[in-house]
Amino acid sequence: MAVYTDITEDELRQFLSQYDVGELTSYKGIAEGVENSNFLLHTTKDPLILTLYEKRVEKSDLPFFLGLMQHLADKGLSCPLPLPRKDGELLGELSGRPAALISFLEGMWLRKPEAKHCWEVGKALAAMHVAGEGFDIKRPNALSLEGWKVLWEKSEGRADEVESGLKDEIDPEIAFLAAHWPKDLPSGVIHADLFQDNVFFLGDELSGLIDFYFACNDLLAYDVSICLNAWCFEKDGSYNVTKGKALLAGYQSVRPMSEAELEAMPILARGSALRFFLTRLYDWLTTPAGALVVKKDPLEYLRKLRFHRSIGHVAEYGLVEE
């Protein structure tokens, strides 16, 4: 469940009085997501999403996130739009938390995506990368190489509780990626968390992208590698090359990648698998029993990391050379 901070109806009505959104008719918590408290609101005008930003989200980053959504929407990307208050501000406060109202995006996320959906995801990711050009607020990726080292330092002492031998495996992996991580590839605004629950579909048509609270500036191809990890593996852990082929083709139909980006994909995919392994490992070891967060299995991403070590060329992910 993703409601960490509860709210009362009186508090909510007072908060909404600062906006031109009509009268509240109903609200409920949204039991998905891991970072913030989210509520679905129904008003006499439109349905809305209320987000309370919890302690893991830095208040200083909110202008980047909210401004980025505005910028992308202005460029024609289908994504939620933060709504201004009557005084023009995008950010308010509710129950002692920074809070924002976000427009409601129609659609549902897919539990069992097919290759045709992966093509749409690749296309939408590339469209986001293109639309992000010209956004002038910068936010470094806190979960890149240096961030991985910090997470590992906090977790390595207990890592073997999750699987024996992890310390001996992850230490050299981090050293390898630090030595081989590409530096001169095209960069820009990336989503950095485009998992299945952050992409909405209406039928087979992609209706929009949501949850930009990990967005940052980094290598564009790294974002593609995150999607390969998130969308192209099956429940049994096997890589689906048909889905990988579709995702890469969809991406390149909008933004063709350079030869250097394609050659770096195996390294980038190892890095993105390590990133999600480490965040999951840290949460697995530190989230107290009884917390309202469902812990995610870090070993899922350790298995993906091991798979990427076996890849010698991007063609093995399904890339079709023109």
Salt bridges, closest charged atoms under 4 A:
GLU9 OE2 - ARG13 NH2 2.73
ASP20 OD1 - LYS45 NZ 2.96
GLU32 OE2 - ARG111 NH2 3.53
GLU35 OE1 - ARG56 NE 3.62
GLU54 OE1 - ARG97 NE 2.69
ASP61 OD2 - ARG139 NE 3.21
ASP87 OD2 - ARG85 NH2 2.56
GLU114 OE1 - LYS116 NZ 3.87
GLU146 OE2 - LYS149 NZ 3.27
GLU156 OE1 - LYS167 NZ 2.78
GLU161 OE2 - ARG158 NE 3.05
GLU163 OE2 - ARG306 NH2 2.68
GLU169 OE1 - ARG306 NH2 2.79
GLU169 OE2 - ARG309 NH1 3.08
ASP171 OD2 - LYS167 NZ 2.97
GLU173 OE1 - ARG270 NH2 2.89
GLU173 OE1 - ARG309 NE 2.82
ASP204 OD2 - LYS116 NZ 2.96
ASP204 OD1 - HIS117 NE2 2.88
ASP223 OD2 - HIS129 NE2 2.85
GLU234 OE2 - LYS243 NZ 2.96
GLU261 OE2 - ARG255 NH2 2.97
ASP283 OD1 - ARG56 NH1 3.50
ASP297 OD2 - ARG303 NH2 3.86
GLU300 OE1 - ARG280 NH1 2.86
GLU300 OE2 - LYS304 NZ 3.19
